Amino acid sequence: EEVIGSNPIFSTSPLWRTFFMPFYVYILYSENATSITLGTSEFLDRRLDEHNSGKGGKFSGNCLPWKMIYHEILDSRKQAVLQGDILADELIQRISGSSFMQ
């Protein structure tokens, strides 16, 4: 199953990681809680494992299991945080414009 925004060439190449240490912005979805969470990380797979083991934080520990529905690779933590802010704003606009919030 392919995740939207994934790029397996970059995310799985150890040689590529020695020259370029990417940061990721990601969106996780919990079907059980009908919730999403957005975050940034240097190690995408490890972060998903942390969320699913209950170590991702108080909120995410109550919404297990999590499934990654989106991620992007960025050049720096700063870019990942900025892109996360943009994605969060877009998600809020979509949700607030739907019947879900009315």
C-alpha positions in Angstrom: 0.0 0.0 0.0 1.5 3.3 -1.1 1.2 6.4 1.2 0.3 9.7 -0.5 3.4 11.8 -0.8 5.8 8.9 -0.2 9.1 8.7 -2.1 10.6 5.3 -1.3 13.8 5.9 -3.3 14.8 8.6 -0.9 13.4 7.2 2.3 15.1 3.8 2.0 18.5 4.6 0.6 21.2 4.5 3.3 23.8 6.1 1.0 21.5 9.0 0.3 21.0 9.5 4.1 24.8 10.0 4.6 24.8 13.0 2.4 21.4 14.4 3.2 19.6 14.1 6.5 15.9 14.8 5.7 13.2 15.8 8.0 9.6 14.7 7.5 6.2 16.2 8.0 3.5 13.6 8.4 -0.2 13.1 9.0 -1.4 10.1 10.9 -5.0 8.8 11.0 -6.8 6.8 13.7 -9.9 5.1 12.5 -10.8 4.0 16.0 -10.8 7.6 17.3 -11.7 9.3 13.9 -8.7 11.6 14.6 -5.7 12.9 12.8 -2.4 14.1 14.1 0.3 16.0 12.3 3.9 16.1 13.2 7.6 16.3 12.1 10.4 13.9 12.6 13.9 13.0 11.5 13.1 9.3 11.5 9.7 8.6 10.1 9.3 4.9 10.7 10.5 5.2 14.3 8.1 8.0 15.0 5.1 6.0 13.7 6.2 3.1 15.9 6.4 5.5 18.9 2.8 6.7 18.2 1.6 3.1 17.9 3.4 1.9 21.1 1.7 4.7 23.1 5.0 6.8 23.4 3.9 9.4 20.8 2.2 11.6 23.5 -0.8 11.7 25.7 -3.3 12.4 22.8 -1.9 9.8 20.4 -1.6 7.1 23.1 -5.4 7.2 23.4 -6.1 6.8 19.7 -4.3 3.6 18.8 -3.6 2.3 16.2 -2.3 5.1 13.9 -1.9 4.7 10.1 0.3 7.0 8.1 -1.8 8.7 5.4 0.7 11.4 4.2 4.3 12.4 4.5 6.7 14.8 2.8 10.5 14.9 2.8 12.0 18.3 3.4 15.6 19.6 3.6 15.5 20.8 7.2 13.6 20.7 10.5 12.7 24.4 9.9 11.1 23.6 6.5 9.3 20.6 8.0 7.8 22.7 10.8 6.8 25.5 8.3 5.2 22.9 6.0 3.4 21.4 9.0 1.9 24.8 9.8 0.7 25.1 6.2 -0.8 21.6 6.2 -2.5 22.3 9.6 -4.0 25.5 8.3 -5.3 23.7 5.2 -6.8 20.9 7.3 -8.5 23.4 9.6 -10.0 25.3 6.6 -11.3 22.0 5.1 -12.8 20.8 8.3 -14.3 24.2 9.3 -15.9 24.5 5.8 -17.5 21.1 6.1 -20.8 20.0 7.7 -18.6 18.2 10.3 -18.1 21.5 12.2 -21.6 22.9 11.7 
